[in-house]
Amino acid sequence: VCVSPHNAPDGIANCGVCWKCIRTATTLKIFGKLQAYGKVFDLNAFAMFDKLYLIEVMGGKTSYVKEIRRLIAEKNYPVPFTVRLIGALLPAAVAQQFSMRIIPALQRYKSLARFINGCLAW
């Protein structure tokens, strides 16, 4: 599914953080199947941004994020309060930029990305 396979580690087909990978990996995580795809997705990279992407899911208006929100509700998947709050407060146009602009920009700053993602776990 990856649009940036050149960013994936050797032996892994998908980078785990491009907009297509993060959407697919999030869906697999909600289903509880993500670990089965550890040889397909860079799960370490995904783990740095998973909660950041959930902000887009909770606040965005695209059909893709609406489908994921329905799945979250259907599976009773736990979304941290901070993610829900930020998603609710951000304008949809801003929330929808996380996978296309904010996450790719943060890839260069791994320590900062881990810190932000960790703060969103509350």
C-alpha positions in Angstrom: 0.0 0.0 0.0 3.0 2.3 0.6 3.5 5.5 -1.3 7.1 5.8 0.1 8.5 2.3 0.1 12.0 3.8 -0.2 11.6 4.9 3.4 11.0 1.4 4.7 13.8 -0.6 6.3 15.3 -3.4 4.3 13.1 -6.4 4.0 9.9 -4.5 4.8 7.6 -3.4 2.0 5.7 -0.5 3.7 7.2 2.5 5.5 4.4 2.5 8.2 3.9 6.3 8.2 2.9 7.5 4.8 -0.7 8.4 4.6 -1.7 5.0 3.1 0.4 3.0 5.5 -0.7 4.8 8.6 -4.3 4.5 7.6 -4.0 0.7 6.9 -1.9 0.0 10.0 -4.4 1.9 12.2 -7.2 -0.2 10.8 -5.2 -3.4 11.5 -4.5 -2.2 15.0 -8.1 -1.5 15.7 -8.9 -5.1 14.5 -6.1 -6.4 16.8 -4.2 -7.8 13.8 -1.3 -5.4 13.4 1.4 -7.6 15.0 0.7 -10.2 12.3 1.9 -7.7 9.8 5.2 -6.9 11.4 7.1 -8.1 8.4 5.0 -6.0 6.1 4.9 -2.7 7.9 7.6 -0.8 9.8 5.8 -1.1 13.2 8.5 0.9 15.0 7.9 3.9 12.7 4.1 3.4 13.0 4.3 3.4 16.8 6.0 6.9 16.8 2.9 8.4 15.1 -0.1 6.2 15.8 -1.8 8.6 18.2 -1.0 11.7 16.1 -2.8 10.0 13.2 -5.8 9.3 15.6 -6.1 13.1 15.9 -6.8 13.2 12.2 -9.3 10.3 12.5 -11.2 11.9 15.4 -11.3 15.4 13.8 -11.2 14.9 10.1 -14.2 14.8 7.7 -12.9 12.6 4.9 -14.7 9.3 4.1 -11.6 7.4 5.1 -11.5 8.8 8.7 -15.3 8.5 9.0 -14.9 4.7 8.3 -12.2 4.4 10.8 -14.2 6.3 13.4 -17.1 3.9 12.8 -14.8 1.0 13.3 -13.4 2.5 16.5 -17.0 2.8 17.9 -17.9 -0.7 16.6 -14.9 -2.4 18.2 -15.0 -0.1 21.3 -11.3 0.7 20.6 -9.8 3.0 23.3 -8.8 6.4 22.0 -6.9 8.5 24.6 -8.8 11.5 26.0 -6.1 14.0 24.8 -6.5 12.7 21.2 -10.3 13.0 21.4 -10.0 16.5 22.8 -7.5 17.8 20.3 -9.5 16.2 17.4 -12.7 17.9 18.6 -11.0 21.3 19.0 -9.0 21.5 15.8 -10.8 22.6 12.6 -11.3 19.6 10.3 -9.1 21.2 7.7 -6.2 21.3 10.1 -6.9 17.8 11.5 -6.9 16.4 8.0 -3.3 17.6 7.5 -1.7 15.3 10.0 -1.0 12.3 7.7 0.0 14.4 4.7 2.0 17.2 6.3 2.6 17.0 10.0 3.7 13.4 10.4 6.1 13.5 7.3 7.6 16.7 8.8 8.1 15.1 12.2 9.9 12.0 10.7 13.2 13.9 10.8 12.8 14.6 14.5 12.2 11.1 15.9 12.8 12.1 19.6 10.3 14.9 19.3 7.8 12.6 17.6 8.1 10.0 20.3 7.6 12.6 23.0 4.5 14.1 21.3 3.0 10.7 20.7 3.7 9.7 24.3 2.0 12.8 25.6 -1.0 12.0 23.6 -1.4 8.7 25.4 -3.0 10.4 28.4 
